[in-house]
Amino acid sequence: MELVRIGAVAAHFGRDLDRALAKLEGIVADARAAGVDLLVLPDATLGGYLADRRRPAPTARPPALTEDSFEVGRVIAMAGPMVICFGYAEEAGALLYNSALCVSGDGILGRHRKVHQPAGESLVYAAGDGFDAFETPVGRVGMLIDYDKTFPEAARSLALDGATVLACLSAWPASVTDRASRLPQDRQSRLFDLYDCARAAEHQVVWVSSNQTGVMGGLRFLGQAKVVGPGGDILARTTSKGGLAVAEIDVETEVTRSRRVLHHLQELSPDAYGRRR
């Protein structure tokens, strides 16, 4: 058995990069004290998310960073032997991407640019064009960014690429059109949890879901970070407030056990999908 301690973070991160780095120091220290091997932080950890998705003002966009930016280097230095996934606004020439990096003290292990964009996000960010798994000290990992998890094909492509742990970094807000008085009753709150459990069970993988908390502009974020086992069972979770959900699991053993009788990836029938009768 090779147990891995996985931490999923619910926390608020805004535009102030210095404040974000100081907050990260505390979160990483807490995770290290808890023995965490893989720490998944929210989307837009460095620089925050949009304040308004429908009419984002150019002056209110997140600060653009590159993989060589000082702030990215600080996270790498914090990581040490820990594997950390975090989100940022990536500058690539004239384009800005909603991106995630997976790092350890040895450097960058993997990267992802958000592919699926909710309404209005394309006014700020360019879309990524693929999903690729990568090797890490805790196994083969794949990353998605919030709305990506709405589409089963996104998680499936990573699972087919050998990922046994999928990290989904989110800045997922409550409904802006049908607000509920309490976040747990919000329609988006229910969907957030449903997608987390369904994607894990569909692909028989360990699913790590982080999310922003608090408020930015007109968006109120849900929190609800969690670690989900390959059977769709929630192993650890936070509430709508900030927190760290930690679960210890033998990833390879549990994934293999879940696929012993019914192996969803091997039993796919791609020739039957999309047929017109």
N, C-alpha and C positions, 0 to 999 in steps of 0.2 A: 504494500500500500504506500502511496505517495500523496499525503494530504497537502492540499493547497488552501491557504486562508485567503479568502476573497473579500474585499471591501467595496461597497457601493455607497457613494456620497450623495447626500442631498444638501445643498448649500446655495447661498446667494453670492453671485459675483457680478460686479458692475464695471463701469468704465475705468476706474482708478486701478492701474496696473500695480503700483506700489502696494496698495492695500490688498490687492488680490494675492500678491506674492507673500505678504506677511501672513495672510489668512492661510495660505497653502502651507507655510512652514508649520503652523499649528496642526492642521489636518494631517499632514504627513507624519508629524511626530506622534500624534494619537494613533495613527494606523500602525506605525512601527512598534509602538508600545503594545498594541494588540496582536502583534505577530503577523500582520498582513503581508502577503506575498504579491498580490495583484490589487491595485487600487484604481478604481474607475471614478473619475471626476466628471462633472457635468459638461455638456456642450457650452461653449463660450466661457470657459473658466478664465481665460485671459482676455479681458476687455468687455465681457458681457454680451448679451444678445440684443436684438432690436427692441426699441421701445414701442414701435407701432409697425405691424406687419403690412397693414393695408396702405398706409401712406408714409413710408419711412423717409424722414428728412435726411438729406445728404450730410448735414452737420451733426446728426445724432448717430452716425454709423460707428461701429466698434473700431478701435485702433487696429491698423493693419500691421501684421507681423510676418516674419519669415522664419524658416527653420534655423537661421543663423542669428536671430534676434537675441538680445541679452536675456529677455524674460524666458525664452525657451531654454536657454542654457542654464538658468537658475533652477528650473524644474528638473532638468537632467541631473544637476548637482545634488538636489534634494533627494532624488530617488535612491541613489546608492544601489544596493542589491534588489530593491523593490522594483516591480514593474508598475508604471503609472500611465494611465490613459487620460488625456485631457483635451479640451476643445479650445480653438482660437480662430480668429479671422485671419486667413492666410492671404498674403499679397503675392501674386504671381504675375509679374509684368503689370499690365493695365487691369487685370482681373482680381476680384476678391472672392475667396471661397470660404464657406463655412466648413472648417476642417477639424480633424482630430489627429493627434500624434500619440503613439505608444512609445514610451522611453524607459530606460533604466540608466544607472550611472555610467554604463558603457556607451550610451548614445541613443539614437533613434532606431527603434525596432520595426515600426510599421506606421503607416499613414493612411488617412481616408478623407476624401472630399465628399460632402453630402450630395447625394444624387437626386433625391426626391424633394421637391420644393412646394410648400404650401403657398396659397395665394399671397402675392406681394413680396415674397422673399426673393424672387428673381429680379426685383428692382434693385437689389443690393448685391446679391451673391450670384456668381456663375455656378452652374451645376457640375458636379463630378460625373464621371462616366463609367464607373466600375466598382467592383468589390473584390478585394484580394486578401486572403489570409496570410499570416506570417508567423515565423517561429519566435518564441520567447522562452525565457527560463522557466515559465510556468506552463509551457505547452503551446500548441498552435492556436492562435487567436485571430478573430476577425472583429472589425469595428463597423458600427452603423451610427448615424446621427439622427436623432428623434424621428422625423416623419418617414425616414427609411424603414422603420420597423412596421409601418402600416402595410407594407408590401411583402408577402411571404417569400417572393422570389429573391428578394435581397438577402434575407437570412439563409435561404436555401443555397444560393450561390457560394456563400462562405462555408457552409457546412459541407457542400460538395468539394470545396477546395481543402477540406481536411481540418477546418477549425472545430475544436471541441468546446471552446469558450467563445461566446459572442458578447462583446461589450457594446451596449447601446447608450451613447451619451446624449442627454436631452436638455433642451430648454423648452419644455412642454408646458404651455399655459392652460389655464382653465378656459372654458368656452367664453368667447367674447360676444356671442349672439344670444346665448341662453344661460345667463349667469344663475348659479345656485347660491343660496345663502350660506351653505357650508360646503367646503371643498370636497369632502368625501361623497357628496351627493351630486357633484358636477358630472355632466355627461362625459367630458374629456377625462376626468379622473377615472371613471369606470373603464373607458377605452384604453387608457394608459396601462392599467393593470391587466386587462384582458389580452392585449397584444403581447405583453411581457410573458404571460403564462402560455399563450398559444404558440408563440414562436419557439419557445423552449421545447414544448411537447411535440410540435410538428417535426422538428429537426433533431430531437433527442440530443440536445446540447445543454451545457450550463450557460445560463443567460444572466448577464450582469447589467442592471439598469440604473443609471444615475440620472439626476435631474436638478435643475435650478429650483430655488425656493424664493419666496418674497415677491416683490413687485418691481417692474421696470416699465416706466411709462404707463401705458394702458393694459399691460399684460401682468397677470397674476399667476405665478408658477406653482406647480402642484407638489413638488417634492416626490415622495413615494418611491425613493430608491429601494432596490431590492436585489437579492440573489435568488435565482430560480433554478431548480434542479431539472434534469433531462426528462422527468415525468410531468413537468408543469407545476410542481409543488414549490411554494415559496419557502425558502430556507431561512431567510432573514429579510427584514424590511424596516424602513423608517416611516414616519408619518409625513404630514405636509410640512412639518418644520424641519429645520436642519438636523442632520445626524449622520451617523455612519452605521450601515448594516453590514455585519460580518458573518460569514459562514465558512466552515471548514469542510472540504469535500475532496475525496479522491476522484478527480475528474475522469481519468481514463477508466477506472473501475466502474463508476456509475454510468458513464456513457455506454460502455460495453454491455453492462447489465441491461440497460434500457433497450438495447438493440438486439438482445439475444434471440427473442422470439419474433418480434415484429421490427424489421429494420426498414424504416420509412424511406431512407435514401436509396437503398437497393431495390425497393419495391415500387419506385416511381414508374409511371407509364407515360413518358413524354410524348410518344406518338399519338396518344389518345386525347391529349389536351389541345383545345382550340379547334377540334374537327367540326366541320359544318355538315349536318346531315340533310 
